[in-house]
Amino acid sequence: MPFPSPLPEPVRFGLIGAGRIGTFHAATLARRLPEAELVVVADPADGAAERLAAPLGAAATTDPDAVLADDRVEAVVIAASSTAHADLVIRAAAAGKAVFCEKPMAMTLAEADAAIAACERAGVPLQVGFNRRFAADFAAAKRIIDEGGVGTPQLLRSLTRDPGLADPAAVPPWTIFTQTLIHDFDTLNWFNTGATAVEVNAMADALVAPGFRSAGLLDTAVVTIRFGNGALATAEASFSAAYGYDVRGEVFGSAGMVTAGTPAQPAVRHWSAAGVAGPTARADTELFPDAYAAELAAFCQAVRQGTPAVVGGHDARAALRIALACVASVERGSPVRVGEIDPSAEAAV
């Protein structure tokens, strides 16, 4: 009987950013993935890296450059503040590290282009954290679409409803497009393979916390998108779903329809005199724990096999392009051609 093939050496990771999602990624790398090893955590906040790293058996530092200079580190997970993402991607690539970056990868198209170019020059894989692509139901829907199960896509829909807005003052302007709906824009691009967004019309307001409207808060939004293949899409978001964390997608086409996503977790229903009730997920990490693990496992495979990342920098740029067009649409109060904010998009149609 032949002996089984030995497992590849775990990919040795450095993590930059010990906040909410960084903490979740750290536990995933250290405890869930045999193909990964968490070596060091960096965060500039006093004691943050040490509190996260110590129970996981990793080193801690306040200096991201120490992570990038560490010869043990093969790959970095960037979970720092969004405005720092592109610069950290560029610096990590220059250090020869494979890069997994949380969304958004960049805040401007110029930053996105620079980050992509840096990774291409260095020959390192770049993956961006669009976790819905790795959720079992969304992946199954994508397979149905690719196999022709809905025919030609005609109408698409994606939505994100967060379960609450704890501190409206802490939400930077345009967050609803650049950090929340950017997931939905990537999902719509992914479901509508090969098509490019050509026009966007966005409406947004502060309906959850209207007192913060003057400070630039937008907590509710609806976006319509026209794609180059004629398909029409809608994306919507709210920062106040009282019933839980709600993420869904839908594609309607010439031969049928496919849907994915539900806030119900797990699929238990209690039938009583009061009616029918069931539990719901209350956070993204509760709704998508397996997707978060799967995206990092896929990244490890790309690093070890030297293959392109499943969802890369160009995917991140495409979603950002739509988000920035939404910003322009709200500012102008009218539809916006995507080519107005990114002339290269017109050439792609």
Helices and strands as residue ranges (DSSP letters): E 11-16, H 20-27, I 28-32, E 36-42, H 48-53, G 54-56, E 59-61, H 64-69, E 75-78, G 82-84, H 85-94, E 98-101, H 109-122, E 126-128, G 131-134, H 136-146, E 153-161, G 168-170, H 175-175, I 176-180, H 181-191, E 197-205, G 210-215, E 220-227, E 232-238, E 246-253, E 256-260, E 270-272, E 275-277, H 284-287, H 289-305, H 313-332, E 336-337, H 338-341, H 343-348
